[in-house]
Amino acid sequence: LTEILRYARDLKEPVLLHVRTIKGKDFTPAEENPDAYHGVSPFDPETGEPLKQGRASFSSVFGREVARLAREDPRVCAVTAAMQTGTGLDYFALQFPDRFFDVGIAEGCAVSMAAGMAKQGAVPVVAVYSTFLQRAYDMLLHDVALDRLHVVLAVDRAGLVGEDGETHQGVFDLAFLSTVPHITVLAPSNYAELRSMLRSALYDYDGPVAVRYPRGVEDPRFLEDTSDQPDCVLRQGDQFTLAGYGNLVGEMLEAAELLEQEGI
């Protein structure tokens, strides 16, 4: 690089420097499977194998369920924007390569493409991180919502994301999705509700539907499936009301227990 810069200075002309990087250069497991090393937990440096086996997550449960639904219905397709592994669509892509579409880092293109697919009778599921769905807001409004097209958005990493970092915080989707006409937004509290709501999103609603779920694993404090009810009472009381949705339900139940210890 020093020689190139010296040459550019002596030449006194613009020089275009094209750098090609290889993720995990000289570490064979990372070179062969770069997606798996996008963000890593502790692993064996000799083999590249993780030291802890991954547990089921909202993303992996979504991926398995949408593949199961696709086995039942040939209209179901999956679309992603360079996030096949992150959104849990590896299993779908392997089973249904002709119905899996990766448009690259172009979320707006993914949503517009899904709109066209919906017009032709397909049932497209667009899997996207909440923070990246912001890039497709215009397409969601103009290409999907105004025509009431049935496009399902699987909004991964909704809410706080911990180790994924500040750029990935999914804190805006509820605000901007609420401005989209004709849309239905569903927020499962656990895996059972995610499975039920995904099927419901595909078959029980018209127009665009967003199913938003968090990064990580389900909260064991609330594992019931109440997705068939618009609202439900989980604990009775006469002094205090806690209302919420999604993965915060477990937090509310813990708060209720703490309040009860204080006599409330």
C-alpha positions as CSV (number, residue, x, y, z in Angstrom):
1,L,0.0,0.0,0.0
2,T,2.9,2.4,0.8
3,E,4.4,1.7,-2.7
4,I,1.0,2.4,-4.4
5,L,0.6,5.7,-2.5
6,R,4.2,6.8,-3.4
7,Y,3.5,5.9,-7.0
8,A,0.2,8.0,-7.0
9,R,2.1,10.9,-5.5
10,D,4.8,10.8,-8.1
11,L,2.4,10.3,-10.9
12,K,0.3,13.3,-9.8
13,E,-2.8,11.6,-11.3
14,P,-5.8,10.0,-9.7
15,V,-5.3,6.3,-8.9
16,L,-8.2,3.9,-8.4
17,L,-7.4,1.4,-5.7
18,H,-9.6,-1.8,-5.7
19,V,-9.2,-3.9,-2.6
20,R,-10.7,-7.4,-2.5
21,T,-11.1,-8.7,1.0
22,I,-11.7,-12.3,2.0
23,K,-13.6,-12.8,5.2
24,G,-11.5,-15.0,7.6
25,K,-8.5,-14.9,5.3
26,D,-6.1,-17.9,6.1
27,F,-8.7,-19.4,8.6
28,T,-10.2,-22.1,6.5
29,P,-13.5,-22.6,8.4
30,A,-14.3,-18.9,8.0
31,E,-13.3,-18.8,4.4
32,E,-15.5,-21.8,3.6
33,N,-18.5,-20.5,5.6
34,P,-18.2,-16.7,6.0
35,D,-21.9,-16.2,7.0
36,A,-21.3,-18.3,10.1
37,Y,-18.5,-16.0,11.1
38,H,-20.3,-12.7,10.6
39,G,-20.8,-12.6,14.4
40,V,-19.2,-15.3,16.5
41,S,-19.5,-16.8,20.0
42,P,-16.5,-18.7,21.4
43,F,-15.3,-21.5,19.2
44,D,-12.5,-24.1,18.9
45,P,-9.7,-22.4,16.9
46,E,-8.5,-25.8,15.6
47,T,-11.8,-26.9,14.1
48,G,-13.9,-23.8,14.0
49,E,-16.7,-25.6,15.8
50,P,-18.7,-23.5,18.4
51,L,-18.0,-24.4,22.0
52,K,-21.7,-24.2,22.8
53,Q,-24.5,-25.7,20.7
54,G,-27.0,-23.1,19.6
55,R,-30.5,-23.2,21.0
56,A,-33.7,-22.7,19.1
57,S,-34.4,-19.0,18.5
58,F,-37.2,-17.0,17.1
59,S,-35.3,-16.9,13.8
60,S,-34.7,-20.6,13.6
61,V,-38.3,-21.4,14.6
62,F,-39.6,-19.0,11.9
63,G,-37.3,-20.6,9.3
64,R,-38.6,-24.1,10.0
65,E,-42.2,-23.1,10.2
66,V,-42.2,-21.2,6.9
67,A,-40.6,-24.2,5.2
68,R,-43.3,-26.5,6.7
69,L,-46.0,-24.2,5.3
70,A,-44.3,-24.1,1.9
71,R,-44.5,-27.9,1.8
72,E,-48.2,-27.6,2.2
73,D,-48.7,-24.8,-0.2
74,P,-46.7,-24.3,-3.4
75,R,-47.6,-20.6,-3.6
76,V,-45.4,-19.8,-0.5
77,C,-42.1,-18.2,-1.5
78,A,-39.4,-16.6,0.6
79,V,-37.5,-13.4,-0.2
80,T,-34.5,-12.0,1.7
81,A,-31.9,-9.3,1.2
82,A,-28.5,-11.0,1.7
83,M,-29.7,-12.3,5.1
84,Q,-30.4,-16.0,4.4
85,T,-28.7,-17.3,7.5
86,G,-29.5,-14.4,9.8
87,T,-33.2,-14.7,9.2
88,G,-33.3,-18.5,9.5
89,L,-34.0,-19.2,5.8
90,D,-31.2,-21.7,5.2
91,Y,-33.6,-24.6,5.6
92,F,-36.1,-23.1,3.2
93,A,-33.4,-22.3,0.6
94,L,-32.2,-25.9,0.7
95,Q,-35.6,-27.5,0.4
96,F,-37.1,-25.0,-2.1
97,P,-34.4,-23.4,-4.2
98,D,-36.9,-22.5,-6.9
99,R,-39.0,-20.6,-4.4
100,F,-36.2,-18.8,-2.6
101,F,-35.0,-15.4,-3.7
102,D,-32.0,-13.4,-2.4
103,V,-31.9,-10.0,-3.9
104,G,-28.7,-8.9,-2.3
105,I,-28.4,-5.9,0.0
106,A,-31.5,-4.2,-1.4
107,E,-34.4,-4.4,0.9
108,G,-36.5,-2.0,-1.2
109,C,-36.0,-4.4,-4.2
110,A,-37.1,-7.3,-2.0
111,V,-40.4,-5.6,-1.1
112,S,-41.2,-4.4,-4.6
113,M,-40.4,-7.9,-6.0
114,A,-42.8,-9.4,-3.4
115,A,-45.5,-7.0,-4.5
116,G,-45.2,-8.3,-8.1
117,M,-45.2,-11.9,-6.9
118,A,-48.4,-11.2,-4.8
119,K,-50.1,-9.8,-7.9
120,Q,-49.3,-13.0,-9.8
121,G,-50.9,-15.2,-7.1
122,A,-47.9,-16.2,-5.0
123,V,-47.8,-15.8,-1.2
124,P,-44.4,-14.1,-0.6
125,V,-42.8,-13.9,2.8
126,V,-40.1,-11.2,3.1
127,A,-37.7,-12.0,5.9
128,V,-35.9,-8.8,7.0
129,Y,-34.3,-7.3,10.1
130,S,-36.4,-4.6,11.6
131,T,-33.6,-2.0,11.3
132,F,-33.2,-2.8,7.6
133,L,-36.9,-2.7,6.8
134,Q,-36.6,1.1,7.1
135,R,-34.9,1.0,3.7
136,A,-38.1,-0.4,2.1
137,Y,-40.6,2.0,3.7
138,D,-41.4,3.8,0.4
139,M,-41.9,0.4,-1.5
140,L,-44.0,-0.9,1.3
141,L,-46.3,2.1,1.0
142,H,-46.4,2.6,-2.8
143,D,-45.9,-1.0,-4.1
144,V,-47.7,-3.0,-1.5
145,A,-50.1,-1.1,0.8
146,L,-51.8,1.2,-1.7
147,D,-52.9,-1.9,-3.7
148,R,-53.6,-3.9,-0.6
149,L,-51.3,-6.7,-1.8
150,H,-50.9,-9.7,0.4
151,V,-47.2,-9.6,1.3
152,V,-46.1,-11.1,4.6
153,L,-43.2,-9.3,6.4
154,A,-41.2,-11.5,8.8
155,V,-39.6,-8.7,10.9
156,D,-36.7,-10.2,12.7
157,R,-34.6,-8.5,15.5
158,A,-37.6,-6.3,16.5
159,G,-36.8,-4.5,19.7
160,L,-33.4,-4.4,21.4
161,V,-30.7,-6.6,20.0
162,G,-27.9,-6.8,22.5
163,E,-24.7,-7.9,20.9
164,D,-25.8,-7.0,17.4
165,G,-25.1,-3.4,18.3
166,E,-26.6,0.0,18.0
167,T,-27.1,0.0,14.2
168,H,-29.3,-3.1,14.5
169,Q,-31.6,-1.9,17.2
170,G,-35.1,-2.7,15.9
171,V,-36.8,0.3,17.7
172,F,-38.6,2.1,14.8
173,D,-40.7,-0.5,13.1
174,L,-43.8,-0.2,15.3
175,A,-43.8,3.6,14.7
176,F,-43.5,3.5,10.9
177,L,-45.5,0.4,10.3
178,S,-48.4,2.0,12.2
179,T,-48.5,4.7,9.5
180,V,-48.9,2.1,6.7
181,P,-52.5,1.8,5.4
182,H,-54.2,-1.6,5.4
183,I,-51.4,-3.3,7.3
184,T,-51.8,-5.8,10.2
185,V,-49.0,-6.1,12.7
186,L,-48.7,-9.2,14.9
187,A,-46.2,-9.7,17.7
188,P,-45.8,-13.3,19.1
189,S,-44.7,-13.7,22.7
190,N,-43.2,-17.2,22.2
191,Y,-42.5,-19.9,19.6
192,A,-46.0,-21.3,19.8
193,E,-47.5,-17.9,19.0
194,L,-45.0,-17.3,16.3
195,R,-46.0,-20.5,14.5
196,S,-49.7,-19.7,14.9
197,M,-49.3,-16.1,13.8
198,L,-47.2,-17.0,10.8
199,R,-49.9,-19.3,9.5
200,S,-52.6,-16.7,10.3
201,A,-50.6,-14.1,8.5
202,L,-50.5,-16.2,5.4
203,Y,-54.2,-17.3,5.3
204,D,-56.4,-15.2,7.6
205,Y,-55.6,-11.6,6.5
206,D,-55.8,-9.6,3.3
207,G,-53.3,-6.9,2.5
208,P,-49.8,-6.6,4.0
209,V,-49.1,-8.3,7.3
210,A,-46.0,-7.9,9.5
211,V,-45.0,-10.5,12.1
212,R,-42.4,-8.9,14.4
213,Y,-40.3,-11.0,16.8
214,P,-37.1,-10.4,18.8
215,R,-33.6,-11.6,18.6
216,G,-32.8,-14.6,20.7
217,V,-34.9,-17.2,22.5
218,E,-38.3,-17.2,24.0
219,D,-39.0,-16.1,27.6
220,P,-39.9,-19.3,29.6
221,R,-42.2,-17.2,31.9
222,F,-45.0,-17.2,29.2
223,L,-45.4,-20.2,26.9
224,E,-49.1,-20.2,26.2
225,D,-50.6,-19.6,22.8
226,T,-53.1,-16.8,23.0
227,S,-52.8,-15.8,19.4
228,D,-56.4,-16.5,18.6
229,Q,-57.5,-13.7,20.9
230,P,-57.3,-10.0,20.3
231,D,-56.4,-9.6,23.9
232,C,-56.5,-11.7,27.1
233,V,-56.1,-11.3,30.8
234,L,-53.2,-13.3,32.2
235,R,-53.6,-12.4,35.9
236,Q,-56.5,-10.9,37.7
237,G,-56.2,-8.0,40.2
238,D,-58.0,-4.8,41.3
239,Q,-55.2,-2.4,42.1
240,F,-52.9,-2.2,39.1
241,T,-53.0,-2.7,35.3
242,L,-50.1,-3.9,33.2
243,A,-50.7,-3.9,29.4
244,G,-48.2,-5.0,26.7
245,Y,-47.5,-7.4,23.9
246,G,-44.9,-9.6,22.3
247,N,-41.8,-10.8,24.2
248,L,-42.5,-8.1,26.9
249,V,-45.3,-10.3,28.3
250,G,-42.8,-12.3,30.3
251,E,-41.3,-9.1,31.8
252,M,-44.8,-8.0,32.8
253,L,-45.5,-11.2,34.5
254,E,-42.3,-10.9,36.5
255,A,-43.2,-7.3,37.4
256,A,-46.6,-8.5,38.6
257,E,-44.9,-11.0,40.9
258,L,-42.7,-8.3,42.3
259,L,-45.7,-6.0,42.9
260,E,-47.5,-8.8,44.6
261,Q,-44.6,-9.2,47.0
262,E,-45.1,-5.5,47.9
263,G,-48.8,-6.2,48.6
264,I,-50.1,-4.8,45.3
